Amino acid sequence: KETFNNNEEFIAKMIELFIDTTPESIGKLEQALPLKDEATIKGLAHKLKPSLDYLGIPEIAALARKLENEELNQADFQSGTKQFIQYLIDLKLMYFKLCKAK
């Protein structure tokens, strides 16, 4: 909230935008993973990282940074990407549960 001067309307819009665009990124990550397409995975991690930072989700943002910047062996890269995908799916599900609860 502090990042956005407690502007709840803007915060809601940011969350909505993130949720709207995340499924496409998840799909691209899932396609890139079996192909071992590191360039695509790193690019998507880079693309999603600022939103994760702005939304105050440091654990997932840190994983995005790791995927984007570090030279990982193939097993660690694959494992990290799977974890990243699962975090994004969990975030999306949590958002929908919160929306239903309102």
C-alpha positions as CSV (number, residue, x, y, z in Angstrom):
1,K,0.0,0.0,0.0
2,E,2.8,2.4,0.8
3,T,4.3,2.0,-2.7
4,F,1.0,3.3,-4.1
5,N,0.3,6.0,-1.4
6,N,-2.6,3.9,-0.1
7,N,-4.5,4.4,-3.4
8,E,-6.7,1.3,-3.1
9,E,-8.3,1.8,-6.5
10,F,-4.9,1.8,-8.2
11,I,-3.8,-1.3,-6.1
12,A,-6.9,-3.1,-7.2
13,K,-6.3,-2.2,-10.8
14,M,-2.7,-3.4,-10.6
15,I,-3.8,-6.8,-9.1
16,E,-6.5,-7.1,-11.8
17,L,-4.0,-6.4,-14.5
18,F,-1.6,-8.9,-13.1
19,I,-4.3,-11.6,-12.8
20,D,-5.5,-10.9,-16.4
21,T,-2.0,-11.2,-17.9
22,T,-0.6,-14.0,-15.8
23,P,-2.5,-16.9,-17.4
24,E,-0.8,-16.2,-20.8
25,S,2.6,-16.0,-19.1
26,I,1.9,-19.3,-17.2
27,G,1.0,-20.9,-20.6
28,K,4.2,-19.7,-22.2
29,L,6.2,-20.9,-19.2
30,E,4.6,-24.3,-19.4
31,Q,5.3,-24.6,-23.1
32,A,8.9,-23.4,-22.7
33,L,9.7,-25.8,-19.8
34,P,9.8,-29.1,-21.6
35,L,11.6,-27.5,-24.5
36,K,14.3,-26.2,-22.1
37,D,13.8,-22.8,-23.6
38,E,15.8,-20.8,-21.2
39,A,15.6,-17.5,-23.2
40,T,11.8,-17.5,-23.0
41,I,11.7,-18.5,-19.4
42,K,14.2,-15.8,-18.4
43,G,12.3,-13.3,-20.5
44,L,9.0,-14.1,-18.8
45,A,10.6,-14.0,-15.4
46,H,12.0,-10.6,-16.2
47,K,8.6,-9.4,-17.5
48,L,6.7,-10.6,-14.3
49,K,9.3,-9.5,-11.8
50,P,8.3,-5.8,-11.5
51,S,4.6,-6.7,-10.9
52,L,5.6,-9.1,-8.2
53,D,7.7,-6.5,-6.6
54,Y,5.0,-3.8,-6.8
55,L,2.4,-6.2,-5.4
56,G,4.7,-7.0,-2.4
57,I,5.3,-10.7,-3.2
58,P,9.0,-10.9,-2.4
59,E,9.4,-14.7,-2.4
60,I,8.1,-15.0,-6.0
61,A,10.0,-11.9,-7.2
62,A,13.2,-13.4,-5.7
63,L,12.6,-16.6,-7.6
64,A,12.0,-14.6,-10.8
65,R,15.3,-12.8,-10.3
66,K,17.1,-16.1,-9.7
67,L,15.6,-17.6,-12.9
68,E,16.4,-14.5,-14.9
69,N,19.9,-13.8,-13.7
70,E,21.7,-16.8,-12.3
71,E,23.4,-19.5,-14.2
72,L,21.7,-22.6,-12.9
73,N,22.3,-26.2,-13.8
74,Q,19.5,-27.7,-15.9
75,A,17.9,-29.6,-13.0
76,D,17.8,-26.5,-10.8
77,F,16.5,-24.4,-13.6
78,Q,13.7,-26.8,-14.4
79,S,12.8,-27.2,-10.7
80,G,12.8,-23.4,-10.2
81,T,10.7,-22.8,-13.3
82,K,8.1,-25.4,-12.1
83,Q,8.0,-23.8,-8.7
84,F,7.6,-20.3,-10.3
85,I,4.7,-21.6,-12.4
86,Q,3.0,-23.1,-9.3
87,Y,3.4,-19.9,-7.3
88,L,1.7,-18.0,-10.1
89,I,-1.1,-20.4,-10.3
90,D,-1.5,-20.3,-6.5
91,L,-1.6,-16.5,-6.6
92,K,-4.3,-16.6,-9.3
93,L,-6.4,-19.1,-7.3
94,M,-6.0,-17.0,-4.1
95,Y,-7.2,-13.9,-6.0
96,F,-10.3,-15.7,-7.3
97,K,-11.1,-17.0,-3.8
98,L,-10.8,-13.5,-2.3
99,C,-13.1,-12.2,-5.1
100,K,-15.7,-14.8,-4.3
101,A,-15.5,-14.0,-0.6
102,K,-16.4,-10.4,-1.1
